[in-house]
Amino acid sequence: MVKNNFLRGFASDGEQTSEFFKLQKIRTKKKLIFHHKSRVIVILGQTATGKSDLAVKIALRLRSGSLAQKINGEIISADSRQVYKGLDIGTGKITKKEKKGIPHFLLDVANPKMPARHGGNFTVTEYQKLAEEKIKEIIDRENIPIICGGTGFYIDAVTKGTIFPEVPPNLKLRKILEKKSAEELFKMLKKLDPRRASNIDKNNKVRLIRAIEIARVLGKVPVVETAPLPYKFIKIALYLPSEKLKKKIEKRLLVRMRTGMLNEAKRLHKQGLSYSRMEELGLEYRFMALYLQNKITKQEMLERLNSEIYKYAKRQMTWFKRDKDIKWFDSSKMKLSDIIKKLPVPY
C-alpha cells in the first residue's frame, strides 16, 4: 500500500488500514472505501513536568516506527507566553538543540512590546486560528500534529472548537482598567457577571479586563458555544505529586537564573519592553520587573516566584481535571513505552 493511500485512510476491500484513523465504511457504486477521522495528539498538564521533552520523544518515536513508510510528528506549541519573541529563558521555551530536528510551530509569533490597552496582546482567538491552520497543514503533509503546552484556555479553544464573542477591543476602557489591581478587577467582574467570575483566573489581569470588556457590551460574558473540529484529539497529561512538583519548580528556577534569565529581562527592557508590560506578562517577568525596579529584593523575587509558580501549577490541574478525556501520567514514574501504548499509532 502506498503512503498516500495509507495515510489518507482509503483502502480497497480486504486491505488493512492504520489504527491511527477512525475508519468508517462508505458504500459507493463501485466499491467499499474507508473514510477517516484524523487524530491529533495533545500533550498537556502542569508546568515543570516535562511536556516539551515528551512531545519530542513521541515525534522521534513516530519517525523511527516500523512502518515501511515513516510517519513524522510536528509540534504545535500551546503556551500563552511562548508565542512572544524574546521571552525564552523565562518561559522555558524549547531550544534548537532540544527540538532534535522536530518542526515546532506557534513559537515567537507575536511582539511582546505592545500592551493590551493598544490591542497588542496576543489573543486566544488569534491562537485558535493559527493552530487550526497548522493542524490542517500538517495533516495535508500526511504527518501527525502534536499539540504541546500548559495553557488550558488555548488547548480547549482548539480541541473543543470554542466560539468566542465578537466584541472588539475597547482601548480607552483598557487603559483605565489596567491601572486597577487584579483584586479590584475581579470585584468589578463579579458585579457585572457573577457566573463568569466564578470560573475565571482571578489573578490574570488580561483575562479579567477582557471579560469586563465583553460583559459591558453584551451585559454578560455569554455561555461558551462550541463547533468541534473534525479530528479526534488524544489527550495525554503529565503531573507530579505536590512535594516533587515544588522541588522541581525550585530547581528549575535556579537553573534559569544561572542560564541568564535576569539578563534576558534586562536585555528585553533595553530593547523597549517596558516594566509595566513585563509585569503584564506575568510570573517570571512580573517579578523580575519588580526586582529590576528595586521594588523587591532578589530573595523576595525568588521566594515569590516559587510560590506563584506552584499556585499556577495547581490552577492548571484544576482546569485540566474538568476534562474527562485526558489520560494522566505521573512524570516521575513515566515510561515512554507506557504512554505509547495509550496512543492509537501503529509501530
Legacy VTK file of the C-alpha trace (Angstrom):
# vtk DataFile Version 3.0
C-alpha trace
ASCII
DATASET POLYDATA
POINTS 347 float
0.000 0.000 0.000
1.458 3.386 -0.915
1.928 6.015 1.790
-0.552 8.375 0.127
-3.431 5.910 0.298
-2.426 4.528 3.677
-2.331 7.835 5.470
-5.407 9.251 3.797
-7.337 6.327 5.167
-8.580 4.896 1.889
-8.357 1.222 1.093
-9.931 -1.272 -1.218
-11.802 -4.304 0.147
-9.621 -6.590 2.217
-6.728 -4.174 2.759
-5.569 -3.349 6.280
-5.698 0.245 7.387
-3.960 2.244 10.101
-5.465 2.366 13.572
-4.359 5.977 13.641
-7.575 6.810 11.835
-11.121 6.193 12.901
-12.390 4.378 9.830
-15.946 4.354 8.630
-17.059 2.141 5.733
-18.844 4.035 2.986
-20.620 2.152 0.180
-20.215 3.579 -3.334
-21.463 2.269 -6.643
-18.060 0.851 -7.488
-16.536 -0.385 -4.248
-16.384 -0.139 -0.489
-13.965 2.584 0.663
-12.964 3.950 4.050
-13.434 7.461 5.407
-11.002 8.575 8.130
-11.132 10.956 11.015
-7.576 12.216 11.564
-6.260 12.145 15.101
-4.225 14.786 16.867
-2.007 14.044 19.870
-2.196 16.574 22.725
0.484 16.678 25.446
-0.692 18.872 28.324
-0.532 19.221 32.097
1.254 21.110 34.829
4.301 23.291 34.418
7.720 21.712 35.110
6.583 18.160 34.324
8.463 17.572 31.047
5.777 18.110 28.395
8.102 19.510 25.712
10.567 16.665 26.142
7.801 14.073 25.897
6.364 15.651 22.738
9.777 15.497 21.047
10.275 11.879 22.137
6.893 10.873 20.714
7.664 12.655 17.427
11.025 10.858 17.221
9.354 7.540 18.006
6.872 8.103 15.188
9.722 8.835 12.801
11.550 5.644 13.783
8.477 3.412 13.639
8.362 0.048 11.958
6.136 1.135 9.073
7.563 0.800 5.576
6.834 4.498 5.183
7.680 6.520 8.292
5.234 8.974 9.870
6.525 12.356 11.011
5.218 14.209 14.039
5.169 18.018 14.026
4.673 20.013 17.237
2.337 22.969 17.795
3.066 24.918 20.984
0.143 25.792 23.275
1.779 28.277 25.631
0.377 31.794 26.041
3.790 33.373 26.710
5.999 31.363 24.372
4.144 32.973 21.462
6.164 36.134 22.222
9.534 36.795 20.615
12.424 37.095 23.041
10.652 35.547 26.037
12.881 32.494 26.008
14.568 31.534 29.275
11.793 32.921 31.480
9.135 30.855 29.696
11.249 27.724 29.322
10.972 27.909 25.538
12.429 24.840 23.876
15.868 25.383 22.320
17.044 24.383 18.864
19.136 21.595 20.379
16.197 20.299 22.428
13.936 20.213 19.344
16.193 17.498 17.849
15.145 18.379 14.339
11.399 18.135 15.006
9.413 21.041 13.470
7.813 23.354 16.062
5.159 25.978 15.395
3.494 28.936 17.174
6.657 29.961 18.986
7.840 33.569 18.519
4.799 34.703 16.523
3.932 37.904 18.451
5.588 41.120 19.591
5.666 41.340 23.414
6.145 45.118 23.465
2.581 46.106 22.624
0.457 46.403 25.802
-3.117 45.138 25.890
-4.529 48.671 26.003
-3.169 49.223 22.482
-4.685 45.992 21.214
-1.272 44.328 21.143
-1.975 41.390 23.440
-1.956 38.087 21.560
-5.477 36.714 21.927
-6.888 33.219 22.231
-8.839 33.753 19.007
-5.589 34.516 17.170
-4.045 31.388 18.647
-7.065 29.291 17.700
-6.944 30.485 14.086
-3.199 29.861 13.704
-3.337 26.463 15.432
-6.217 25.255 13.265
-4.311 26.331 10.156
-1.191 24.461 11.301
-3.129 21.296 12.126
-4.580 21.257 8.619
-1.188 21.930 7.030
0.456 19.104 8.985
-2.285 16.619 8.100
-2.123 17.720 4.463
1.586 16.799 4.596
0.435 13.360 5.823
2.114 13.922 9.184
0.781 13.862 12.734
0.084 17.088 14.680
1.238 17.082 18.309
-0.140 19.979 20.376
2.039 20.586 23.433
1.624 23.079 26.260
0.086 24.046 29.559
-2.282 26.879 28.609
-5.640 25.214 29.094
-7.550 28.113 27.547
-5.607 27.700 24.284
-5.923 23.915 24.269
-9.670 23.995 24.890
-10.127 26.617 22.181
-8.702 24.190 19.624
-9.770 20.773 20.902
-13.323 21.855 21.750
-13.756 24.393 18.960
-14.758 27.244 21.271
-16.721 30.056 19.616
-15.688 33.395 21.123
-17.891 36.516 21.249
-17.049 39.077 18.585
-16.506 42.115 20.779
-13.751 44.456 19.527
-11.133 45.804 21.972
-12.140 48.982 23.806
-8.746 50.664 24.070
-9.983 53.582 26.165
-11.576 51.220 28.706
-8.482 49.021 28.797
-6.267 51.979 29.625
-8.469 52.744 32.641
-8.777 49.127 33.783
-5.046 48.411 33.561
-4.446 50.883 36.393
-6.506 48.696 38.722
-5.259 45.676 40.643
-6.377 42.142 39.840
-8.421 42.171 43.048
-10.268 45.334 42.000
-10.895 43.951 38.512
-12.259 40.708 39.949
-14.718 42.632 42.138
-15.872 44.600 39.090
-16.425 41.434 37.071
-18.242 39.780 39.967
-20.788 42.624 39.955
-21.147 42.562 36.161
-21.231 38.790 35.678
-21.077 36.521 38.753
-21.164 33.375 36.604
-18.032 34.300 34.648
-16.315 35.490 37.829
-16.872 32.055 39.377
-14.662 30.283 36.815
-12.037 32.838 35.784
-8.439 33.059 36.986
-8.832 35.993 39.392
-5.099 36.751 39.215
-4.975 37.094 35.430
-5.474 40.794 34.682
-5.545 40.323 30.905
-8.438 37.863 31.059
-10.253 39.872 33.726
-10.073 43.003 31.577
-11.297 41.122 28.512
-14.193 39.607 30.488
-15.206 43.050 31.799
-14.925 44.439 28.277
-17.288 41.766 26.922
-19.708 41.994 29.847
-20.065 45.769 29.434
-21.018 45.318 25.767
-23.194 42.204 25.960
-24.493 42.531 29.531
-22.610 39.387 30.499
-19.996 37.024 29.125
-22.052 34.551 27.071
-22.045 30.838 27.835
-19.406 29.197 25.693
-20.598 27.579 22.490
-18.502 25.099 20.536
-18.073 23.869 16.974
-15.670 20.923 17.272
-13.111 20.336 14.542
-13.317 17.103 12.508
-10.440 15.469 14.378
-10.059 13.001 17.220
-7.883 14.537 19.947
-5.837 12.073 22.014
-5.027 13.869 25.280
-2.057 12.839 27.415
-1.379 14.814 30.617
1.618 14.951 32.957
1.603 15.786 36.656
3.844 15.462 39.696
2.965 14.782 43.346
2.889 18.020 45.344
6.273 17.827 47.091
8.084 16.614 43.994
6.499 19.421 41.987
7.640 22.068 44.498
11.223 20.762 44.363
11.174 20.610 40.561
9.911 24.205 40.349
12.629 25.409 42.749
15.367 23.539 40.890
14.152 24.773 37.506
14.076 28.383 38.707
17.682 28.196 39.906
18.752 26.683 36.570
17.007 29.503 34.695
18.708 32.098 36.892
22.103 30.504 36.221
21.480 30.426 32.469
20.736 34.142 32.260
17.059 34.762 32.928
17.703 38.113 34.622
19.996 39.196 31.811
17.245 38.298 29.377
14.827 40.598 31.238
17.399 43.421 31.248
18.014 42.964 27.526
14.283 42.973 26.744
13.870 46.213 28.706
16.758 47.840 26.821
15.108 46.752 23.575
11.931 48.600 24.501
9.865 46.207 26.642
8.517 48.428 29.424
8.462 47.253 33.019
4.690 47.695 33.148
4.301 45.464 30.103
6.743 42.972 31.606
4.534 42.816 34.694
1.510 42.143 32.470
3.305 39.119 31.017
3.203 37.508 34.443
5.167 35.115 36.647
8.923 35.282 35.938
8.721 38.557 34.021
6.427 40.184 36.540
8.733 39.545 39.478
11.913 40.248 37.549
10.424 43.625 36.592
9.678 44.359 40.244
13.219 43.379 41.230
14.838 45.430 38.462
12.851 48.462 39.647
14.142 47.864 43.199
10.623 47.231 44.463
11.580 43.843 45.917
14.862 42.155 46.830
16.364 39.290 44.863
15.496 36.862 47.655
11.902 38.114 47.708
11.770 37.682 43.946
12.858 34.035 44.171
10.560 33.218 47.087
7.523 34.813 45.497
8.265 33.169 42.165
8.466 29.707 43.684
5.179 30.325 45.475
3.333 31.813 42.494
4.550 29.191 40.005
3.347 26.440 42.339
-0.048 28.161 42.654
-0.155 28.398 38.864
0.520 24.649 38.593
-2.388 23.988 40.952
-4.657 26.164 38.788
-3.544 24.197 35.732
-4.522 20.959 37.454
-7.917 22.387 38.417
-8.541 23.428 34.813
-7.479 20.173 33.189
-9.207 17.920 35.728
-12.541 19.024 34.279
-11.752 17.188 31.040
-12.620 13.510 31.412
-10.989 12.603 28.067
-7.499 13.197 29.477
-5.234 10.261 30.390
-2.941 11.225 33.291
0.651 10.119 33.975
2.927 10.815 36.943
6.002 12.161 35.136
8.285 10.994 37.980
7.300 7.409 37.158
6.523 7.862 33.473
7.912 5.499 30.894
7.652 6.431 27.246
6.563 2.884 26.434
3.593 3.229 28.811
2.432 6.369 27.078
2.999 4.963 23.609
0.571 2.175 24.471
-2.132 4.811 25.016
-1.648 6.229 21.525
-3.537 4.621 18.625
-0.437 4.736 16.427
0.991 1.704 14.612
4.682 0.834 15.014
LINES 1 348
347 0 1 2 3 4 5 6 7 8 9 10 11 12 13 14 15 16 17 18 19 20 21 22 23 24 25 26 27 28 29 30 31 32 33 34 35 36 37 38 39 40 41 42 43 44 45 46 47 48 49 50 51 52 53 54 55 56 57 58 59 60 61 62 63 64 65 66 67 68 69 70 71 72 73 74 75 76 77 78 79 80 81 82 83 84 85 86 87 88 89 90 91 92 93 94 95 96 97 98 99 100 101 102 103 104 105 106 107 108 109 110 111 112 113 114 115 116 117 118 119 120 121 122 123 124 125 126 127 128 129 130 131 132 133 134 135 136 137 138 139 140 141 142 143 144 145 146 147 148 149 150 151 152 153 154 155 156 157 158 159 160 161 162 163 164 165 166 167 168 169 170 171 172 173 174 175 176 177 178 179 180 181 182 183 184 185 186 187 188 189 190 191 192 193 194 195 196 197 198 199 200 201 202 203 204 205 206 207 208 209 210 211 212 213 214 215 216 217 218 219 220 221 222 223 224 225 226 227 228 229 230 231 232 233 234 235 236 237 238 239 240 241 242 243 244 245 246 247 248 249 250 251 252 253 254 255 256 257 258 259 260 261 262 263 264 265 266 267 268 269 270 271 272 273 274 275 276 277 278 279 280 281 282 283 284 285 286 287 288 289 290 291 292 293 294 295 296 297 298 299 300 301 302 303 304 305 306 307 308 309 310 311 312 313 314 315 316 317 318 319 320 321 322 323 324 325 326 327 328 329 330 331 332 333 334 335 336 337 338 339 340 341 342 343 344 345 346
